[in-house]
Every structure is written in structure tokens, then in C-alpha cells.
């Protein structure tokens, strides 16, 4: 993926007030990487699982990936007979839980499954954020595209903005429809003792892990954007997402809610805040632990 936009500081003011050159570049260079000219396409979970799976150790690869041999690392799944066989009779109408909408071609991504839109947020400079807004003006469905690599799978720009601790960007993203219920469960965000057990499944998007865990992980922040905000003690970002309808009782891979995750990280002030905002304290995770019994289990 090779795209280049001029973004030097001496052109910043010009870009802020004169859009024609930038818009022309976007219209010329971007559409070939998008589905249906930016209107998006519903992608089956097995397609996404195959893209992750080919990077795994052979012992964890699907038989179909192993059969491809070295070709598997560059194989084009889109419109292939192999993908058609794996999808079978499934359609977005018959199996909506197996499909997710993507704007940027899932097989034309950067090294960690990112799009140019993600890179703008990763850089975070005024010039890059201006470019992100112009991209959205032309192709609004880019907003909810996610990272697709095994390491960062599921991360969207709302997760990124919570990590950047920027309430103004979070507010803007929520106002234009960012998905606050998108789960981010890449290897990087997994509990340390579960990373080696990660496996893909052809029938659903999420990754299977061994559920015996001590819940410790440097950035095992509960998968949802609002949980990221809570773990980073970003009260304003958290409340902004709640105001837009975020359900803070949703559970992550381990069945943990945000109340559980805050117990793991021993963030008492934020725990008080989320409970004050209505977070449930009696939901059990997959080990049968409520936030209270989890606190006892972890000696918090």
C-alpha cells in the first residue's frame, strides 16, 4: 500500500483553507483501495479469520491454510474458490452475526492491518487530523474500519482516541457515529497468560483462548472503547460514551465487565465512578466471579 500526501508544516494553513488539491488527491488515489467506491462490503468472519490465521504457527493454522504452503502468505482470498467454499451458503441476510461491514479492502492493508485513516490518528498531528476529516468527508464509512492484524485486531479510532486521552476528539467521533461497542481483542490487548492459547475459529470473528487466567496484562483493558477510557482514568471520555448510549455492562472475552477490569487494575476511584454511573456489580464473569469475588481472588 503506497500512498503519499504532502503534509509539510508550511502548507498547513493553505490546506486548512483550500481543499481542492487535497480533495483531488483523495478522489484520485483512495477509491481503488475501497469496496464499491467507499460504500463498503459485508465481509464474512472466515475471511478475516484466514487473514489472521496464516500468520500463526503451523500447529494453529487451518488445514486450508497449511495446504496453501508458502503461497498462503500472499494468497488472495477475495473472490477465490477457497473462500467461496469456506463461506458456503452463508449470506449477510441469513447469518448477520458472521458478517461485519468494511470500507477499506481487507487485503490491501498496512503491516498491522491498518488503513491510511488509522495512520492519521496514529500520527495525531494537526495536519494528519485535518487529512482524516477530509477522508471522512468523501468516504464516511472509513470511520469504523478496524485494525485486522493478529496483534491489534479490532482496534478502531475511538479506542485510539481514548488511549490518546483526547476528549475533544472522542466527542467528535461519537457525534459522527463512531462504534463505541467495537471489541478490540488483538494479542497485544490479551491477558499475558492467555496469549499462547489464542486460536481462530471459522464460525465466528472472536478468538478462542484458554479461560484459566490471572487476568494480568499490561494493556488488557476490557476490549471496549469505554473500558479503555476507564482503565486510563479518562472520566470525561467515559461519560461521553455513556451519554451516547454505551452499555458498560457488556462483557469481554473473559466475561469481565468494566467493573471487573477496574478491580484487576486496582483503580478504586474509577470503580466508584462507573458504579455511580450505573455499572452493575453483580454480573459474573466466565469463571463465576463478580467484581467483589474477583477482588477477593486477586487480594485487592
N, C-alpha and C positions, 0 to 999 in steps of 0.2 A: 504494500500500500504506500504509494508515494504521492503526497500532496504537498504543495508549498504555497503559502500565502505570505506576502510581505507584511511584517508586523514590527518594524523598527520604530523606536520611540518618536523620531522626528516626523513620522507620518500619523501619529496617534490623533492629533487634533483634526487633521484632514479626514481620517477615517470616521471620526465621530460625527462629522457634518456632511460628508459627501460619500454616499454609499454606492454610487454607480459602479465604480471599478471593482469593489469588493463583491457586490451582488453579482456582477457579470462573471467573476471568477467562480463563485459558488455555483451559479447556474450551469457553468461550463464543465467544472471539474467534479462536482459531487454526485450528480444523478446516476452515473454509471455504477456507483457503489451501493445504490439503494434499491430496494424492492419496489417495483411498479412506480418508478419515478418519485418515490417518497411516500407512497400510500401504504406501504408496509405489506407484510405477508405473515400468515399464521404458520409457525414452524412447529413440527411435531417434536416431542421430547426426545425421541430416539435419535433424531438428527443431532440435537445438542449433546446428548449423551455420547454419541460416537465421536464428536469433536473433542470432548474431554478424554474419552477412553483411550484414544490412540496415543496419548501422552503418558499413559500409565505403564507400570511394569507388565511384562507379558503375562504374568500369573493372574493379573487382574483385568486383562483385556477380554473383550467379547470374542467368541470364536470367529466371527465375521471379520474383525479387525486383524486377528492373528493370521487369517487366511490371506489377507492382502499383502503381508510381508512388509518389506521396506516401502512399498508403494503406499501403505496406509498413512504415512506421514504427510503425503501430498495429494492423497486421493480426493477427488471432487465428489462429495456425496450428493450435492444438489442435482436433481433430475437423473440420478443413476438408477440402474435396475436394482442394485443392492438396497438403496434407501427405500425404493418403492416396495420391495419385498418385506423390509422390516416394518414399514408403516401398515402394510396390508390394507384392510378396508376402513381404517380409521379416517375420519374427517373432522374438521373443526365443529361441525354441527352435531355429529354423533358422539364425539369424545372431547368436549371443550376443555376438560381438565388436563388433557395431554398436549394442548397447544398454547403457545404464547405468541403475541404479536411482536414482530421485529421490523424495524425500518431499514437499518444498515445490513447488508448482506452478511450473514453469519460466517461465511467462509472467506470474507475479504476484510479481516480484522488485523489489528496490530499484534505484536508478540504476545501480549497477555489478554487478547480478546477485546481490545478497546477500539472505539471509533474516534474520529477527529473531534467529535463533540466532547467525549470524555477527556481527551488531551487538553482541551481548552480549560476545563475545570481543574485538571491536574496541575497545569501551569499557574492558573489563578491570577495572572496579571490583568490590569485594566484592559489591555489590548486583546488578550485572549478571551476575556469575558464579553467584550464587545463583539468579537467574532462569533462566540457561542450564541449570542442573541440574534445575530444576522442569520446564522444557520437555522435557528428555530423559526425565524420569520418565513423562510422558504420551505422548511421541512419540519413541521412541529412534532411529528411522531418520533424524531430523534430523542425527544425528552426522556422517554422511558426505556431506551435501549440499555442493555446491561453489559458488563464485562462477561466474557464467555470462557476464559481460561480456567483451568482447574484451581489455580491459586486464588483468583479473586471472583469466582463465579457469583453472579447475581448482584454485584455492586452497581448501583446507579448513581446519578449525580446528586440525589438527595442524601444518600449515605456520605458521599464525598464532601458535601457542604456541611453536614453535621460534624464530620471529622475536622474540617477547616474552621469550625467554631464561628460561623458567619451567619447570624440570624437574619440579616438583610437578604442574603442570597436564598436561604431556606424559605423565607416569606415569599419571595418572588417565585421560586419554583413551585411552592404549594398553590399560589394563585393561578398558575398556568397549567396545573394538573399533574404535578409530579406524583408518582406512585409511592405513598407512604407505607404501603403494606408489602412492598417488594422484599423478599428474603435474600440475604447475602450469605451464602454458606460455602464459599471457597475454602480451600485448605488453609489459607492464611488466617481465616477467622474461626477455625475449628479448635476445640479443646486439644491441648498438646497430646494427651494420651489416646485421642481418637484418630489422629491424623493417619497413622499407619493402617487403620482399618477401613479407610474410605473406599467405597466401591460404587460403580454406576449400575443403574437398572434401566432396562429398555422400556419399562412401562410407566415410568414417572420421572419427573425432572430432578427431584431432590436426590442427594447422595446418601447411600446407606453407610452407617457407622456402627461400631460396637457401642452399646449404650452403657456399658460399665465404665464409669469415668469419675474423676475427682473434680471435674468442671473447671480446672485451671487452664488458662490460655491467655497469652498477653493481650490479644485483641478478640477474644471470644465474647463479643459484645451483644449477643442475643439476636443477631441476624436482621432485625428490622431497623429502619432509619431512626425511629423514635427511641429504640433501645440503645442505638449508638449514641444519640444525644444524651440520654440519661447517664450512660456509663462515663461520658466525658464531662458530666456535670453541667450540661448546657440546658439550663432550666427554660430559658426563653424559646430555644429551638423545640424542646419537648412540648411545651404548651402550645406553640404554633401548630404543631402537627395534630395535637389533640383537638384543637379548635376547628380543624378541617375534617375531623371525623376518624382519626386514627384510633384503632382498638388496641389499647395497651394490655389487653389480656390474651392476645394471640400468643401461641407457643412456638418455640424454635425446635430444632431437630431433637433436642433432649427433653422437650416438653416444658421447658422453662419459659415463664413469662418475664416481663421486665422486672417484676418484684423479686423473682428468683435470682436474676442476673445481678441485681444490685446487692443482694446478700452475698453472692460469690465474690464480688469486688469490695465488699465491706463499705459501701457508700451509704452511710446511715442517713445523712441529710437528704440525699436524693430519694432514698427509700421513703422517708417521711413525706416528701413532696408528691411522689407518684401515688401513694396511698391516699393522700389528701385529695388528689385529683380523681380518685375513684378506682384505682387499680385493685383488683381482687387479691386477697391474702390467703385464700383457702383452696386455690387451684393446685392440684397435684401434678408433678412432672412425671416422666415415664418411669422413674424409679419409685414413684409413690410418695414423693416428698413435697410438702407445701413449703413456702418461703420460711416458715417457722422451723419445721423439722429439718430443712436444709441448713439453716443456721446452726442448729444443734449438731448436725452431721459434720459440718465444717468447723465446728467450735468457734463460731463467730460471736 
